[in-house]
Amino acid sequence: MKICEVESVCKIYGRGAAEVRALDDVSLVFEPGEFTVISGPSGSGKTTLLNMVGCLDTPTSGRVVLEGKDVSTLGERALAHVRAKRIGFIFQSFNLVPVLSALENVETALHLARFSGNRRKTAAEMLDAVGLRDQMRRRPTQLSGGQQQRIAVARALVKHPGLVIADEPTANLDSKTGTQILDVMRQMNESFGVTFLFSTHDPRVMERARRIVSLHDGRIAEDRTREKPSAAGEVALTSDASNESNA
């Protein structure tokens, strides 16, 4: 089953002379296990596209199908349920609850997902997986930026979603820490088979991506896939002719 299918999606804001087409007839398919970057300049539509895929907004026309379910016409409560159960989010500013410990922050995602198992044990196992075994009881303000982003990664993955949306996840991190966080996310991608979709300008993320979708003025300008993913960051890309018509 496809993780997500975006079918002829348009998103229009405003009317008449003030009309803005944030997305204009965009069609894409995302498969399980992808590690994909959505790139483009400011105003290209990349954030709008991720909002559609992440069930944070609905299209003006077209369809978004998530794991076989058409989410395009769902109401806010139904979309919130889908987000809580099946989509993880990693933000540029971490978005952790400062008064909660690392463990409690991760547990919160399980509570929202109505997870019926042992939440404390499951959250602890995920924090261990991202290298924070000894920091579980600390609050975010007692941890470094890199450690806080590891908590965010654990929170996104603890409910075993099919899809993780990562919005500029390395923007607030120094070069070394950003690289370490990317390595953690790539490892989680390979270990759990979860699809990662990034919005970023960071060349380090693009070097690790298996696929790069470039947007310009709300349309697909290019869709490139690596022939041979390389740990050394050597990029070999091929164009997807099926999307060139959107350029």
N, C-alpha and C positions, 0 to 999 in steps of 0.2 A: 504493500500500500504506500502511496505517495504521502510524504509528511504534509505537504501543502501544494495546492494548485491555485495559481492566480490567473483568472480567465478574463481577458479583455476588460481589465479594471480601469475605470476612470474615477477620479476624485476631484470635484469642482467646488471651489469656495467662492462665495459672492455671486452677484448677478449682473447682467448687462455689461456696461463698460468696466465694472470692477471685478468681472469674472476671472478667476485664476484656476487653470487646470494643473493641479499639483501632480496628478498622474493622468496619462493620456493613452488609453488602450494598451495597458501593460499586461503581458501574459508570460508567466514563468512557472516552472515546476521545480520543487525542492524534494530531493530524495532523502531517505533515512541515512544518517551518518555523514551528511555534508558538513564541510567547514568552509563557509562561504562568506565573502565580503560583498556588501552593497556599497558602492563608492559613487562619488560625484561631488561637484561643487555645491556650495550653499544654494538652496532653492531648486536643486535638481529633482527632488521628490523622494530621496532615500529614506528620510524619517517618516514621511507619509506612507511609503511602502511597508516599512517595518511596523507601523501602527496598524495597517490592514492585516498583515500576517499575524501580528501579535494580539489580534482581537481587541485593540484599543480604540478602533474606529471602524466604520463600515463604508464601503464604496458608494459613490453616486450611481454607478452602473457597473455591470460585470459581477463576477462571483469570486469569492475566496472559499476554497474547500480545504478544511483542516482535518487530516486523518480520515478522509472520506465523508466528512460532515460539512454541509454548506453553512458557513457562519455569517454569510453576508447580510441576512435579514434578521438576525437574532437581536433581541432587546438587550439592554444594558445588564440586567440581572443574569441572563443566560450567557452573555459574553464573559461576565465576571466569573461565572462557574467554570467556563472553559479555560480561562487564564489560570485560575487557582489549581485546576487539575492537571492541565496538559502543557502549560507554557512556563518556562523559567525566564527571569529577567535579570540582567547584570547591567548596572548603571555606572556612568562616569563618576558620579559622586557617592557611590557605594549604597546610599539610602538604607543604612542600618539604623535600628532603634537604639539610641545612645544609652538608655537606662537598662537595657537588657544585655546579658552576657552573650558571647559568641554562640554558645550552645542554645540559648533561648531565642536568639535571632533566627537560627536555622529551624528550630522547632516551630516557630511562627508559621513558616511555609507549610508545614505538615498540618497544623491546626486549620489553616485556611482551606487546605485540600481535603479536610475531613478524613485524614489518614487514620485508619482504625487499628494500626499496630502499635508497637512500643515507640512512641515519638522520641523519647529521650535517647534510647539506644540507637535508633536509626539516625538521628541528628549527630550523635557522637561518632558514629561510624563514618559519616560523610565528612565531618571535620577532620577526622584521622586521615581520610583519603586525600585531602588537600594539604596535609602537612601541619595541622594545627592541634595535634593531640594534647600538647602541653599548654594550650592557650584557651581552652574551652570556657573557663570560668571568668575570663577577663572581659571587660566591657570594651566597646570599640575605641573609646578615647584612650585606653591603655595600650593600644596596639598601633603598629605602623600602618601606613597606607597600603602596603602590599599585603599585610596580614588582614586588614579590613576587606580588601578585594577578594582574598581567599575565602573569607566568610561569605561574601556575596555569591561567589561561585558555588560554595557548598549549599547555600540557601536555594539557589536556582536549580540545583541538580537533585536535592534530597528527595523530591517527590517522584523522581524518575520520569521527567516529562519527555515528550517526543521532540520538543523544540525549545531551544534557548535563544533569546534575543539579547544581543550584547551591544549596547549603545556606547561607543567610544570608551571601552573598558580600560584602556591604558592611558587615557589623556591626563589623568592626575597623578601619574606614577613616573618616577625617574626611569632612565633607560634600562638599568639592570633589573629593577623590580618589575617593570613592564614586561621584559622578556621572560622572567620567571613565571609571571601570571599567565602569559600566553602558553608557556610550556605546560602549565597545570591544566589549562583549558583544552589543549590539544590531547593531553593524556586522558582527560575525562571523556573527550569526544571518541577516542579510540577504545576506551575501556567499556563505556556504556552505550556506544552507538547512537548517541543523541545528536541531532542536527543543530549546529551552531550557525546563526546568521549575525554578522557584524555590520554595524555602521561605523566607519572609521576612515581617517586620513593617515593612519599610522602605517608606514611602509613595512614595519616588522610584522604586523597582522597580515598584510597583503602577501608577504613572502611565504607565510605559513599556510595561506588559504589554498584550497584545492580548486576553488572557483571564484572568479571576480565578475560581478555584474555591475556595469557602469551605467549610470543614469545621467541624462541631460535634458533639461526642460520637461521633466515628467515622462520621458520616453526612454526605452532601452537603447543606449548607444552601442554597447558591446557586451557580450556574454562569453567569457573565456574560461577554459578549464585546463588545469595542469595535466600534462601527459605523464610526468613522473614527479610526484611530490618529493621534495628534497629537504633534508634537515639542514643543509648548508644554505638554503634560501635561493638556490638556482631556479630561475623561473622559466619553464617551458610551457607556453600557452597556445591553445588553439581556439579559433572562433567557432561559436555555435551558429551555424548558418540559419537555423530555424528562427533565430531572433533578430537577424540582421534587418529584416523588413521593418522593425520598429525604430530603426535609427533615423 
